[in-house]
Amino acid sequence: MDFNVAVKKSIKVFLKGDMPMKTSGLKEGGLLYTPDFFDQMEEEFLEEPTDSTKAKEEELVDEA
Amino acid sequence: MRLNAPIPGGNYTSDTRNYAWHRPPDMTDYDEAISYLIDKIDEPEQKELVFAMLGIDAHITTVVTTILMQAISKGKIGIDLAVLIAGPLARYIEIIAKDVGIKYEMGVENKDRVVITPTLLRASLGIIEQEDEVEPVPMEQPPSEAPVSGLMAMPEGEVVASEGEQTEMLGGVEEEEPEDELS
């Protein structure tokens, strides 16, 4: 199998929510970077205002 | 017969220690490798490169493959671990692309796949319902036959130009009869 194809397949599997079970079994407490971890990260990233928004908000507060 | 094939056992005679991927990788832990690559992506230069690649409509899979190849070539991670951590990396790049508002495509969707519908299945099996039969569209009339002969061929019909035309074509002027000087 081509490396590119393997990478594509791996991404597809991860996006479906599957994880390398044997790998996670090797580590106590399981793996950190799971699909749930990234879902949470996405929520935090997208809810968190960007720097420019923060600056605008601060300006509005100062004006008030 | 392949004459330019590698010599069997030739690999034992060459010094392969120069290649980073021939030595044990620096990282073998799943989480450690992902942390390292996420930190690497967060570096300003690497981030610019990632966004630039996404900007030219490169798929996230391509970006991930590039990053993983870099890490493998530097001996940071092994090939097997690279394949394992491709998913998390792709997800991370997807998140940062969403955050910045860059249009991206994951590249795992199979767009060329033909969706199987009942109509398609019927058509492929040759089952045509009579009700659905549509009157055949009249074929367009074939274009008039092109002339068999070439442009330089002799035209049909009258082929001989009149005497006047011939003279004109030769650049001559019809000779006028000289007037009688005496008269």
gemmi code that builds the backbone of each chain (N, CA, C; Angstrom):
import gemmi

chains = {
    "A": [
        ("MET", (0.844, -1.208, 0.000), (0.000, 0.000, 0.000), (0.872, 1.247, 0.000)),
        ("ASP", (0.463, 2.207, -0.746), (1.179, 3.472, -0.848), (1.053, 4.244, 0.474)),
        ("PHE", (2.067, 5.011, 0.828), (2.026, 5.770, 2.088), (0.860, 6.755, 2.094)),
        ("ASN", (0.647, 7.406, 0.974), (-0.461, 8.381, 0.884), (-1.808, 7.715, 1.114)),
        ("VAL", (-1.955, 6.525, 0.562), (-3.216, 5.798, 0.719), (-3.410, 5.388, 2.171)),
        ("ALA", (-2.311, 4.954, 2.806), (-2.382, 4.539, 4.211), (-2.773, 5.720, 5.100)),
        ("VAL", (-2.180, 6.877, 4.809), (-2.494, 8.085, 5.589), (-3.969, 8.446, 5.416)),
        ("LYS", (-4.442, 8.380, 4.188), (-5.837, 8.715, 3.893), (-6.793, 7.780, 4.645)),
        ("LYS", (-6.431, 6.522, 4.627), (-7.250, 5.502, 5.289), (-7.270, 5.743, 6.806)),
        ("SER", (-6.095, 6.060, 7.327), (-5.981, 6.298, 8.767), (-6.832, 7.500, 9.184)),
        ("ILE", (-6.799, 8.553, 8.372), (-7.584, 9.759, 8.667), (-9.079, 9.430, 8.624)),
        ("LYS", (-9.462, 8.674, 7.630), (-10.865, 8.287, 7.454), (-11.362, 7.534, 8.691)),
        ("VAL", (-10.533, 6.609, 9.152), (-10.901, 5.793, 10.323), (-11.003, 6.672, 11.567)),
        ("PHE", (-10.066, 7.583, 11.712), (-10.071, 8.450, 12.898), (-11.290, 9.360, 12.891)),
        ("LEU", (-11.637, 9.870, 11.724), (-12.793, 10.768, 11.635), (-14.099, 10.027, 11.920)),
        ("LYS", (-14.071, 8.729, 11.691), (-15.258, 7.926, 12.012), (-15.386, 7.713, 13.517)),
        ("GLY", (-14.306, 7.992, 14.234), (-14.324, 7.884, 15.689), (-13.604, 6.661, 16.214)),
        ("ASP", (-12.927, 5.951, 15.314), (-12.186, 4.761, 15.758), (-10.775, 5.152, 16.192)),
        ("MET", (-10.243, 4.341, 17.099), (-8.899, 4.607, 17.632), (-8.066, 3.342, 17.563)),
        ("PRO", (-6.736, 3.493, 17.532), (-5.909, 2.281, 17.620), (-6.020, 1.670, 19.018)),
        ("MET", (-6.825, 0.645, 19.138), (-7.141, 0.083, 20.450), (-5.916, -0.532, 21.138)),
        ("LYS", (-5.137, -1.250, 20.363), (-3.967, -1.927, 20.953), (-2.965, -0.901, 21.481)),
        ("THR", (-2.829, 0.193, 20.732), (-1.889, 1.242, 21.155), (-2.366, 1.876, 22.456)),
        ("SER", (-3.674, 2.129, 22.523), (-4.189, 2.759, 23.740), (-4.117, 1.793, 24.927)),
        ("GLY", (-4.160, 0.505, 24.624), (-4.062, -0.481, 25.696), (-2.667, -0.538, 26.300)),
        ("LEU", (-1.686, -0.095, 25.542), (-0.307, -0.143, 26.035), (-0.033, 0.919, 27.095)),
        ("LYS", (-0.840, 1.953, 27.071), (-0.570, 3.081, 27.960), (-1.581, 3.122, 29.108)),
        ("GLU", (-1.081, 3.343, 30.294), (-1.994, 3.443, 31.436), (-2.809, 4.734, 31.328)),
        ("GLY", (-4.066, 4.601, 31.540), (-4.914, 5.788, 31.473), (-5.364, 6.127, 30.063)),
        ("GLY", (-4.955, 5.313, 29.120), (-5.380, 5.519, 27.725), (-4.655, 6.656, 27.042)),
        ("LEU", (-5.099, 6.956, 25.858), (-4.439, 8.001, 25.063), (-5.091, 9.366, 25.297)),
        ("LEU", (-4.308, 10.381, 25.081), (-4.810, 11.747, 25.289), (-5.553, 12.254, 24.050)),
        ("TYR", (-4.941, 12.052, 22.904), (-5.502, 12.639, 21.669), (-6.539, 11.709, 21.029)),
        ("THR", (-7.700, 11.737, 21.602), (-8.804, 10.914, 21.105), (-9.747, 11.802, 20.282)),
        ("PRO", (-10.674, 11.221, 19.527), (-11.652, 12.052, 18.801), (-12.419, 12.991, 19.728)),
        ("ASP", (-12.732, 12.527, 20.944), (-13.450, 13.377, 21.906), (-12.613, 14.592, 22.295)),
        ("PHE", (-11.310, 14.348, 22.475), (-10.404, 15.442, 22.829), (-10.463, 16.541, 21.770)),
        ("PHE", (-10.460, 16.111, 20.508), (-10.462, 17.098, 19.419), (-11.831, 17.784, 19.281)),
        ("ASP", (-12.901, 17.038, 19.596), (-14.231, 17.664, 19.566), (-14.298, 18.787, 20.604)),
        ("GLN", (-13.753, 18.481, 21.771), (-13.730, 19.476, 22.851), (-12.865, 20.669, 22.464)),
        ("MET", (-11.744, 20.344, 21.865), (-10.816, 21.398, 21.435), (-11.488, 22.306, 20.397)),
        ("GLU", (-12.221, 21.691, 19.505), (-12.908, 22.450, 18.460), (-13.931, 23.409, 19.077)),
        ("GLU", (-14.672, 22.905, 20.058), (-15.657, 23.759, 20.732), (-14.978, 24.958, 21.368)),
        ("GLU", (-13.873, 24.664, 22.077), (-13.140, 25.752, 22.755), (-12.590, 26.760, 21.752)),
        ("PHE", (-12.030, 26.239, 20.669), (-11.418, 27.098, 19.648), (-12.457, 28.007, 19.007)),
        ("LEU", (-13.565, 27.415, 18.639), (-14.545, 28.175, 17.866), (-15.404, 29.090, 18.729)),
        ("GLU", (-15.514, 28.762, 20.011), (-16.268, 29.647, 20.895), (-15.414, 30.813, 21.365)),
        ("GLU", (-14.137, 30.504, 21.513), (-13.227, 31.534, 22.014), (-13.098, 32.655, 20.990)),
        ("PRO", (-13.323, 33.908, 21.429), (-13.187, 34.999, 20.466), (-11.745, 35.159, 19.998)),
        ("THR", (-11.596, 35.560, 18.769), (-10.245, 35.749, 18.221), (-9.624, 37.026, 18.794)),
        ("ASP", (-8.371, 37.234, 18.561), (-7.660, 38.400, 19.116), (-8.294, 39.714, 18.662)),
        ("SER", (-8.677, 39.754, 17.388), (-9.249, 40.991, 16.852), (-10.601, 41.299, 17.520)),
        ("THR", (-11.392, 40.228, 17.751), (-12.689, 40.417, 18.408), (-12.481, 40.907, 19.844)),
        ("LYS", (-11.474, 40.300, 20.486), (-11.172, 40.703, 21.867), (-10.822, 42.183, 21.931)),
        ("ALA", (-9.985, 42.609, 20.988), (-9.537, 44.000, 20.944), (-10.726, 44.941, 20.733)),
        ("LYS", (-11.631, 44.533, 19.851), (-12.814, 45.363, 19.584), (-13.691, 45.466, 20.821)),
        ("GLU", (-13.857, 44.334, 21.484), (-14.670, 44.318, 22.700), (-14.070, 45.230, 23.771)),
        ("GLU", (-12.730, 45.155, 23.892), (-12.046, 45.998, 24.875), (-12.254, 47.478, 24.550)),
        ("GLU", (-12.182, 47.795, 23.264), (-12.384, 49.182, 22.839), (-13.774, 49.665, 23.216)),
        ("LEU", (-14.751, 48.801, 22.990), (-16.141, 49.159, 23.307), (-16.302, 49.387, 24.802)),
        ("VAL", (-15.647, 48.541, 25.598), (-15.724, 48.678, 27.067), (-15.079, 50.000, 27.483)),
        ("ASP", (-13.938, 50.330, 26.887), (-13.241, 51.587, 27.212), (-14.096, 52.814, 26.867)),
        ("GLU", (-14.738, 52.718, 25.690), (-15.593, 53.842, 25.274), (-16.761, 54.038, 26.233)),
        ("ALA", (-17.307, 52.947, 26.672), (-18.450, 53.030, 27.592), (-17.980, 53.593, 28.939)),
    ],
    "B": [
        ("MET", (14.094, -9.581, -18.840), (15.236, -9.534, -17.912), (15.523, -8.062, -17.558)),
        ("ARG", (15.653, -7.804, -16.287), (15.931, -6.427, -15.872), (17.413, -6.284, -15.558)),
        ("LEU", (18.090, -5.567, -16.416), (19.522, -5.404, -16.218), (19.850, -4.263, -15.261)),
        ("ASN", (18.911, -3.349, -15.103), (19.193, -2.204, -14.217), (18.609, -2.411, -12.821)),
        ("ALA", (18.305, -3.649, -12.478), (17.760, -3.944, -11.157), (18.875, -3.880, -10.109)),
        ("PRO", (18.519, -3.634, -8.849), (19.580, -3.585, -7.830), (20.245, -4.955, -7.651)),
        ("ILE", (21.507, -4.895, -7.281), (22.266, -6.143, -7.100), (21.815, -6.769, -5.783)),
        ("PRO", (21.459, -8.020, -5.785), (21.014, -8.648, -4.532), (22.101, -8.576, -3.467)),
        ("GLY", (21.742, -8.115, -2.297), (22.698, -8.018, -1.194), (23.486, -6.733, -1.219)),
        ("GLY", (23.226, -5.911, -2.210), (23.940, -4.640, -2.332), (23.701, -3.719, -1.145)),
        ("ASN", (22.555, -3.866, -0.553), (22.219, -3.012, 0.596), (23.130, -3.288, 1.800)),
        ("TYR", (23.694, -4.519, 1.857), (24.586, -4.835, 2.981), (25.954, -4.182, 2.821)),
        ("THR", (26.268, -3.801, 1.611), (27.593, -3.210, 1.370), (27.582, -1.693, 1.512)),
        ("SER", (26.397, -1.101, 1.486), (26.364, 0.366, 1.565), (26.180, 0.830, 3.013)),
        ("ASP", (26.678, 2.002, 3.244), (26.573, 2.566, 4.591), (25.235, 3.288, 4.715)),
        ("THR", (24.325, 2.689, 5.399), (22.970, 3.263, 5.483), (22.777, 4.086, 6.751)),
        ("ARG", (23.832, 4.249, 7.511), (23.654, 5.008, 8.759), (23.413, 6.485, 8.508)),
        ("ASN", (23.653, 6.889, 7.281), (23.438, 8.303, 6.976), (21.960, 8.659, 6.924)),
        ("TYR", (21.127, 7.671, 6.701), (19.704, 7.943, 6.600), (19.057, 7.904, 7.989)),
        ("ALA", (18.348, 8.974, 8.285), (17.728, 9.069, 9.612), (16.688, 7.980, 9.819)),
        ("TRP", (15.994, 7.613, 8.758), (14.917, 6.638, 8.910), (15.430, 5.199, 9.007)),
        ("HIS", (16.737, 5.041, 8.914), (17.316, 3.714, 9.113), (17.770, 3.514, 10.551)),
        ("ARG", (17.669, 4.545, 11.324), (18.026, 4.434, 12.738), (16.737, 4.433, 13.544)),
        ("PRO", (16.801, 4.007, 14.812), (15.571, 4.023, 15.615), (15.029, 5.449, 15.719)),
        ("PRO", (13.717, 5.628, 15.613), (13.167, 6.992, 15.661), (13.293, 7.614, 17.049)),
        ("ASP", (13.248, 8.934, 17.055), (13.380, 9.658, 18.322), (12.162, 9.426, 19.219)),
        ("MET", (10.994, 9.351, 18.585), (9.751, 9.212, 19.362), (9.010, 7.949, 18.957)),
        ("THR", (8.545, 7.250, 19.952), (7.761, 6.046, 19.656), (6.401, 6.097, 20.346)),
        ("ASP", (6.206, 7.129, 21.153), (4.941, 7.237, 21.884), (3.916, 8.030, 21.065)),
        ("TYR", (2.705, 7.527, 21.051), (1.609, 8.115, 20.265), (1.357, 9.573, 20.664)),
        ("ASP", (1.114, 9.791, 21.935), (0.779, 11.145, 22.394), (1.957, 12.103, 22.254)),
        ("GLU", (3.146, 11.569, 22.540), (4.354, 12.403, 22.451), (4.554, 12.890, 21.012)),
        ("ALA", (4.351, 11.967, 20.079), (4.544, 12.314, 18.667), (3.511, 13.354, 18.216)),
        ("ILE", (2.269, 13.185, 18.653), (1.230, 14.154, 18.256), (1.529, 15.522, 18.868)),
        ("SER", (1.923, 15.519, 20.156), (2.262, 16.798, 20.811), (3.377, 17.508, 20.063)),
        ("TYR", (4.382, 16.718, 19.685), (5.531, 17.300, 18.987), (5.081, 17.934, 17.663)),
        ("LEU", (4.255, 17.199, 16.921), (3.856, 17.707, 15.602), (2.870, 18.865, 15.712)),
        ("ILE", (2.024, 18.843, 16.739), (1.099, 19.972, 16.934), (1.909, 21.234, 17.263)),
        ("ASP", (2.907, 21.059, 18.134), (3.779, 22.207, 18.454), (4.496, 22.705, 17.203)),
        ("LYS", (4.888, 21.747, 16.383), (5.597, 22.091, 15.141), (4.661, 22.890, 14.209)),
        ("ILE", (3.417, 22.429, 14.122), (2.459, 23.124, 13.244), (2.180, 24.532, 13.769)),
        ("ASP", (2.208, 24.665, 15.077), (1.917, 25.977, 15.670), (3.029, 27.002, 15.473)),
        ("GLU", (4.177, 26.529, 15.026), (5.266, 27.481, 14.741), (4.826, 28.382, 13.585)),
        ("PRO", (5.105, 29.678, 13.669), (4.603, 30.620, 12.653), (4.912, 30.225, 11.211)),
        ("GLU", (6.146, 29.787, 10.965), (6.530, 29.439, 9.587), (5.745, 28.243, 9.066)),
        ("GLN", (5.636, 27.245, 9.958), (4.931, 26.024, 9.549), (3.439, 26.314, 9.349)),
        ("LYS", (2.914, 27.183, 10.221), (1.502, 27.544, 10.120), (1.228, 28.257, 8.796)),
        ("GLU", (2.135, 29.146, 8.451), (2.009, 29.863, 7.162), (1.994, 28.880, 6.005)),
        ("LEU", (2.881, 27.895, 6.101), (2.980, 26.890, 5.029), (1.682, 26.086, 4.927)),
        ("VAL", (1.163, 25.699, 6.089), (-0.085, 24.914, 6.112), (-1.224, 25.724, 5.500)),
        ("PHE", (-1.341, 26.969, 5.918), (-2.431, 27.815, 5.396), (-2.246, 28.100, 3.898)),
        ("ALA", (-0.981, 28.261, 3.514), (-0.718, 28.498, 2.088), (-1.114, 27.291, 1.258)),
        ("MET", (-0.815, 26.110, 1.790), (-1.183, 24.886, 1.063), (-2.700, 24.752, 0.967)),
        ("LEU", (-3.372, 25.066, 2.070), (-4.840, 25.004, 2.038), (-5.386, 26.076, 1.100)),
        ("GLY", (-4.655, 27.173, 1.031), (-5.063, 28.282, 0.156), (-5.036, 27.915, -1.328)),
        ("ILE", (-4.150, 26.993, -1.665), (-4.088, 26.578, -3.078), (-4.924, 25.311, -3.293)),
        ("ASP", (-5.913, 25.125, -2.452), (-6.874, 24.005, -2.561), (-6.246, 22.630, -2.380)),
        ("ALA", (-5.153, 22.586, -1.617), (-4.578, 21.268, -1.309), (-5.438, 20.622, -0.224)),
        ("HIS", (-5.630, 19.341, -0.328), (-6.423, 18.644, 0.675), (-5.648, 18.548, 1.988)),
        ("ILE", (-6.395, 18.395, 3.070), (-5.744, 18.268, 4.382), (-4.888, 16.996, 4.410)),
        ("THR", (-5.341, 15.965, 3.726), (-4.558, 14.717, 3.690), (-3.172, 14.964, 3.082)),
        ("THR", (-3.131, 15.817, 2.081), (-1.843, 16.137, 1.440), (-0.936, 16.882, 2.416)),
        ("VAL", (-1.547, 17.830, 3.149), (-0.769, 18.612, 4.116), (-0.211, 17.680, 5.193)),
        ("VAL", (-1.071, 16.790, 5.674), (-0.654, 15.856, 6.723), (0.458, 14.946, 6.207)),
        ("THR", (0.298, 14.457, 5.002), (1.324, 13.580, 4.422), (2.665, 14.307, 4.351)),
        ("THR", (2.620, 15.575, 3.940), (3.861, 16.358, 3.837), (4.536, 16.492, 5.207)),
        ("ILE", (3.727, 16.824, 6.212), (4.285, 17.015, 7.559), (4.866, 15.703, 8.089)),
        ("LEU", (4.133, 14.626, 7.856), (4.601, 13.324, 8.352), (5.886, 12.890, 7.640)),
        ("MET", (5.945, 13.146, 6.345), (7.149, 12.784, 5.580), (8.371, 13.542, 6.099)),
        ("GLN", (8.139, 14.804, 6.443), (9.232, 15.622, 6.997), (9.742, 14.992, 8.291)),
        ("ALA", (8.778, 14.628, 9.153), (9.141, 14.065, 10.457), (9.853, 12.724, 10.286)),
        ("ILE", (9.390, 11.931, 9.325), (10.023, 10.624, 9.094), (11.442, 10.813, 8.558)),
        ("SER", (11.574, 11.742, 7.606), (12.895, 11.946, 6.999), (13.914, 12.490, 7.999)),
        ("LYS", (13.408, 13.155, 9.036), (14.324, 13.664, 10.062), (14.579, 12.638, 11.157)),
        ("GLY", (13.898, 11.512, 11.056), (14.090, 10.448, 12.041), (13.354, 10.688, 13.351)),
        ("LYS", (12.371, 11.585, 13.321), (11.635, 11.884, 14.557), (10.672, 10.748, 14.895)),
        ("ILE", (9.968, 10.271, 13.875), (8.996, 9.190, 14.096), (9.171, 8.094, 13.044)),
        ("GLY", (8.680, 6.923, 13.380), (8.726, 5.824, 12.423), (7.535, 5.891, 11.478)),
        ("ILE", (7.601, 5.103, 10.411), (6.535, 5.145, 9.405), (5.205, 4.628, 9.972)),
        ("ASP", (5.288, 3.581, 10.774), (4.058, 3.001, 11.340), (3.348, 4.004, 12.251)),
        ("LEU", (4.148, 4.651, 13.105), (3.553, 5.637, 14.011), (2.999, 6.814, 13.215)),
        ("ALA", (3.673, 7.153, 12.133), (3.204, 8.262, 11.284), (1.809, 7.971, 10.748)),
        ("VAL", (1.595, 6.752, 10.323), (0.276, 6.382, 9.802), (-0.763, 6.453, 10.932)),
        ("LEU", (-0.357, 6.041, 12.127), (-1.301, 6.047, 13.262), (-1.712, 7.458, 13.674)),
        ("ILE", (-0.775, 8.398, 13.603), (-1.085, 9.738, 14.094), (-1.612, 10.665, 12.991)),
        ("ALA", (-1.826, 10.125, 11.818), (-2.318, 10.965, 10.706), (-3.703, 11.538, 11.018)),
        ("GLY", (-4.566, 10.729, 11.611), (-5.936, 11.161, 11.927), (-5.977, 12.365, 12.855)),
        ("PRO", (-5.343, 12.247, 14.045), (-5.336, 13.398, 14.951), (-4.760, 14.673, 14.340)),
        ("LEU", (-3.715, 14.507, 13.542), (-3.113, 15.699, 12.918), (-4.078, 16.360, 11.934)),
        ("ALA", (-4.746, 15.503, 11.160), (-5.713, 16.039, 10.185), (-6.829, 16.784, 10.915)),
        ("ARG", (-7.251, 16.224, 12.019), (-8.330, 16.853, 12.812), (-7.855, 18.201, 13.352)),
        ("TYR", (-6.614, 18.236, 13.808), (-6.083, 19.489, 14.357), (-6.010, 20.569, 13.267)),
        ("ILE", (-5.527, 20.170, 12.105), (-5.423, 21.139, 11.000), (-6.830, 21.614, 10.602)),
        ("GLU", (-7.780, 20.705, 10.628), (-9.170, 21.069, 10.307), (-9.677, 22.144, 11.289)),
        ("ILE", (-9.368, 21.926, 12.566), (-9.825, 22.884, 13.595), (-9.199, 24.257, 13.384)),
        ("ILE", (-7.891, 24.289, 13.160), (-7.257, 25.608, 13.003), (-7.715, 26.290, 11.702)),
        ("ALA", (-7.994, 25.484, 10.691), (-8.488, 26.074, 9.436), (-9.879, 26.676, 9.651)),
        ("LYS", (-10.704, 25.969, 10.422), (-12.043, 26.489, 10.733), (-11.930, 27.776, 11.544)),
        ("ASP", (-10.990, 27.747, 12.489), (-10.813, 28.900, 13.376), (-10.428, 30.149, 12.589)),
        ("VAL", (-9.548, 29.957, 11.635), (-9.067, 31.097, 10.841), (-10.071, 31.457, 9.742)),
        ("GLY", (-10.882, 30.488, 9.361), (-11.890, 30.735, 8.333), (-11.401, 30.430, 6.933)),
        ("ILE", (-10.479, 29.490, 6.855), (-9.974, 29.081, 5.537), (-10.830, 27.930, 5.016)),
        ("LYS", (-11.172, 28.050, 3.735), (-11.937, 26.979, 3.108), (-11.003, 25.780, 2.917)),
        ("TYR", (-11.454, 24.630, 3.344), (-10.599, 23.449, 3.252), (-11.391, 22.245, 2.779)),
        ("GLU", (-10.653, 21.253, 2.350), (-11.273, 19.989, 1.959), (-10.434, 18.866, 2.563)),
        ("MET", (-11.110, 17.941, 3.219), (-10.370, 16.889, 3.917), (-9.652, 15.975, 2.929)),
        ("GLY", (-10.326, 15.626, 1.851), (-9.669, 14.794, 0.834), (-9.876, 13.310, 1.034)),
        ("VAL", (-10.764, 12.939, 1.953), (-11.034, 11.505, 2.143), (-12.351, 11.086, 1.505)),
        ("GLU", (-13.134, 12.087, 1.081), (-14.409, 11.768, 0.462), (-14.142, 11.255, -0.950)),
        ("ASN", (-14.883, 10.251, -1.314), (-14.738, 9.700, -2.662), (-15.799, 10.318, -3.565)),
        ("LYS", (-15.424, 11.449, -4.198), (-16.401, 12.182, -5.007), (-16.696, 11.496, -6.335)),
        ("ASP", (-15.736, 10.687, -6.787), (-15.929, 10.046, -8.092), (-16.875, 8.842, -8.020)),
        ("ARG", (-17.233, 8.472, -6.795), (-18.082, 7.289, -6.647), (-19.451, 7.556, -7.265)),
        ("VAL", (-19.928, 6.610, -8.008), (-21.248, 6.756, -8.622), (-22.291, 6.257, -7.624)),
        ("VAL", (-23.254, 7.123, -7.330), (-24.311, 6.749, -6.383), (-25.280, 5.810, -7.098)),
        ("ILE", (-25.510, 4.667, -6.478), (-26.380, 3.669, -7.116), (-27.838, 4.022, -6.807)),
        ("THR", (-28.574, 4.297, -7.829), (-29.997, 4.619, -7.695), (-30.794, 3.549, -8.439)),
        ("PRO", (-32.096, 3.425, -8.124), (-32.908, 2.440, -8.843), (-32.865, 2.638, -10.355)),
        ("THR", (-32.890, 3.874, -10.779), (-32.857, 4.153, -12.223), (-31.547, 3.658, -12.848)),
        ("LEU", (-30.467, 3.928, -12.135), (-29.158, 3.501, -12.648), (-29.081, 1.980, -12.719)),
        ("LEU", (-29.607, 1.347, -11.668), (-29.590, -0.111, -11.616), (-30.408, -0.705, -12.758)),
        ("ARG", (-31.597, -0.106, -12.979), (-32.469, -0.567, -14.062), (-31.756, -0.423, -15.414)),
        ("ALA", (-31.125, 0.730, -15.558), (-30.438, 0.996, -16.828), (-29.287, 0.020, -17.044)),
        ("SER", (-28.553, -0.269, -15.953), (-27.407, -1.171, -16.101), (-27.839, -2.605, -16.363)),
        ("LEU", (-29.026, -2.963, -15.849), (-29.526, -4.324, -16.083), (-30.314, -4.435, -17.389)),
        ("GLY", (-30.543, -3.309, -18.004), (-31.255, -3.309, -19.282), (-32.753, -3.415, -19.130)),
        ("ILE", (-33.250, -3.126, -17.932), (-34.700, -3.167, -17.716), (-35.257, -1.790, -18.024)),
        ("ILE", (-36.092, -1.703, -19.028), (-36.673, -0.414, -19.382), (-38.188, -0.532, -19.255)),
        ("GLU", (-38.743, 0.290, -18.370), (-40.199, 0.269, -18.218), (-40.831, 0.959, -19.410)),
        ("GLN", (-41.977, 0.353, -19.858), (-42.620, 0.885, -21.065), (-43.145, 2.291, -20.860)),
        ("GLU", (-43.630, 2.568, -19.624), (-44.186, 3.909, -19.356), (-43.108, 4.976, -19.415)),
        ("ASP", (-41.981, 4.538, -18.979), (-40.890, 5.513, -18.935), (-40.241, 5.741, -20.289)),
        ("GLU", (-40.649, 4.888, -21.223), (-39.985, 5.017, -22.521), (-40.240, 6.389, -23.142)),
        ("VAL", (-39.245, 6.947, -23.557), (-39.347, 8.278, -24.156), (-39.179, 8.121, -25.655)),
        ("GLU", (-39.969, 8.911, -26.367), (-39.843, 8.839, -27.822), (-38.425, 9.193, -28.226)),
        ("PRO", (-37.938, 8.432, -29.148), (-36.548, 8.730, -29.536), (-36.432, 10.104, -30.184)),
        ("VAL", (-35.451, 10.782, -29.734), (-35.208, 12.130, -30.260), (-34.693, 11.992, -31.692)),
        ("PRO", (-35.334, 12.707, -32.629), (-34.843, 12.580, -34.010), (-33.392, 12.995, -34.109)),
        ("MET", (-32.734, 12.188, -34.830), (-31.297, 12.444, -34.975), (-31.090, 13.682, -35.835)),
        ("GLU", (-30.100, 14.361, -35.511), (-29.790, 15.541, -36.314), (-29.362, 15.098, -37.710)),
        ("GLN", (-29.764, 15.887, -38.674), (-29.404, 15.514, -40.039), (-27.894, 15.581, -40.207)),
        ("PRO", (-27.391, 14.564, -40.845), (-25.933, 14.601, -41.036), (-25.542, 15.769, -41.928)),
        ("PRO", (-24.440, 16.318, -41.658), (-23.998, 17.461, -42.482), (-23.838, 17.052, -43.938)),
        ("SER", (-24.116, 18.026, -44.768), (-24.018, 17.729, -46.198), (-22.622, 17.211, -46.535)),
        ("GLU", (-22.638, 16.359, -47.526), (-21.376, 15.706, -47.840), (-20.314, 16.721, -48.257)),
        ("ALA", (-19.206, 16.525, -47.708), (-18.105, 17.427, -48.046), (-17.643, 17.130, -49.467)),
        ("PRO", (-17.185, 18.119, -50.160), (-16.709, 17.874, -51.529), (-15.576, 16.859, -51.520)),
        ("VAL", (-15.703, 15.936, -52.455), (-14.701, 14.871, -52.511), (-13.363, 15.419, -52.968)),
        ("SER", (-13.452, 16.338, -53.912), (-12.202, 16.856, -54.454), (-11.664, 17.985, -53.593)),
        ("GLY", (-10.426, 18.292, -53.745), (-9.789, 19.338, -52.973), (-10.068, 20.714, -53.549)),
        ("LEU", (-9.524, 21.698, -52.849), (-9.748, 23.083, -53.283), (-9.130, 23.363, -54.655)),
        ("MET", (-8.028, 22.709, -54.887), (-7.299, 22.995, -56.112), (-7.725, 22.096, -57.287)),
        ("ALA", (-8.735, 21.274, -57.002), (-9.167, 20.367, -58.072), (-9.934, 21.127, -59.149)),
        ("MET", (-10.027, 20.487, -60.268), (-10.721, 21.117, -61.403), (-12.219, 21.181, -61.133)),
        ("PRO", (-12.825, 22.347, -61.228), (-14.261, 22.441, -60.952), (-15.095, 21.720, -62.008)),
        ("GLU", (-16.282, 21.317, -61.489), (-17.177, 20.625, -62.423), (-17.883, 21.667, -63.314)),
        ("GLY", (-18.421, 21.201, -64.407), (-19.169, 22.079, -65.306), (-18.248, 22.814, -66.246)),
        ("GLU", (-18.599, 24.109, -66.473), (-17.807, 24.943, -67.385), (-16.412, 25.131, -66.838)),
        ("VAL", (-15.436, 24.707, -67.560), (-14.068, 24.794, -67.073), (-13.225, 25.773, -67.871)),
        ("VAL", (-13.662, 26.068, -69.024), (-12.835, 26.943, -69.871), (-13.325, 28.383, -69.730)),
        ("ALA", (-12.383, 29.228, -69.337), (-12.736, 30.639, -69.225), (-12.821, 31.236, -70.622)),
        ("SER", (-13.600, 32.319, -70.636), (-13.733, 32.962, -71.938), (-12.409, 33.615, -72.344)),
        ("GLU", (-12.323, 33.968, -73.567), (-11.056, 34.527, -74.056), (-10.687, 35.804, -73.320)),
        ("GLY", (-11.686, 36.630, -73.079), (-11.467, 37.897, -72.361), (-10.934, 37.663, -70.961)),
        ("GLU", (-11.556, 36.696, -70.284), (-11.118, 36.369, -68.913), (-9.686, 35.868, -68.914)),
        ("GLN", (-9.403, 35.060, -69.895), (-8.046, 34.512, -69.962), (-7.025, 35.618, -70.139)),
        ("THR", (-7.356, 36.561, -70.987), (-6.424, 37.661, -71.245), (-6.248, 38.501, -69.969)),
        ("GLU", (-7.382, 38.721, -69.304), (-7.336, 39.525, -68.079), (-6.473, 38.848, -67.012)),
        ("MET", (-6.637, 37.505, -66.921), (-5.866, 36.746, -65.932), (-4.389, 36.797, -66.252)),
        ("LEU", (-4.066, 36.861, -67.497), (-2.654, 36.899, -67.885), (-2.073, 38.306, -67.799)),
        ("GLY", (-2.927, 39.255, -67.409), (-2.451, 40.621, -67.215), (-2.370, 41.388, -68.516)),
        ("GLY", (-2.872, 40.836, -69.511), (-2.821, 41.499, -70.795), (-4.030, 42.386, -71.040)),
        ("VAL", (-3.892, 43.215, -71.949), (-4.999, 44.081, -72.359), (-5.332, 43.713, -73.797)),
        ("GLU", (-6.635, 43.660, -74.013), (-7.046, 43.293, -75.372), (-6.475, 44.291, -76.380)),
        ("GLU", (-5.893, 43.737, -77.320), (-5.284, 44.618, -78.331), (-6.385, 45.276, -79.152)),
        ("GLU", (-6.261, 46.561, -79.173), (-7.245, 47.277, -79.999), (-6.711, 47.394, -81.419)),
        ("GLU", (-7.590, 47.333, -82.292), (-7.139, 47.445, -83.688), (-6.685, 48.873, -83.960)),
        ("PRO", (-5.513, 48.975, -84.474), (-5.034, 50.357, -84.719), (-5.942, 51.088, -85.724)),
        ("GLU", (-6.167, 52.318, -85.299), (-7.042, 53.100, -86.198), (-6.302, 53.459, -87.495)),
        ("ASP", (-7.021, 53.522, -88.438), (-6.402, 53.837, -89.722), (-5.983, 55.303, -89.736)),
        ("GLU", (-4.650, 55.479, -89.777), (-4.137, 56.840, -89.672), (-4.584, 57.720, -90.867)),
        ("LEU", (-4.765, 57.034, -91.900), (-5.073, 57.788, -93.105), (-6.486, 58.374, -93.102)),
        ("SER", (-7.335, 57.649, -92.420), (-8.706, 58.124, -92.482), (-8.959, 59.281, -91.528)),
    ],
}
model = gemmi.Model(1)
for chain_id, residues in chains.items():
    chain = gemmi.Chain(chain_id)
    for i, (resn, *xyz) in enumerate(residues, 1):
        res = gemmi.Residue()
        res.name, res.seqid = resn, gemmi.SeqId(i, " ")
        for name, pos in zip(("N", "CA", "C"), xyz):
            atom = gemmi.Atom()
            atom.name, atom.element = name, gemmi.Element(name[0])
            atom.pos, atom.b_iso = gemmi.Position(*pos), 0.0
            res.add_atom(atom)
        chain.add_residue(res)
    model.add_chain(chain)
structure = gemmi.Structure()
structure.add_model(model)
structure.setup_entities()
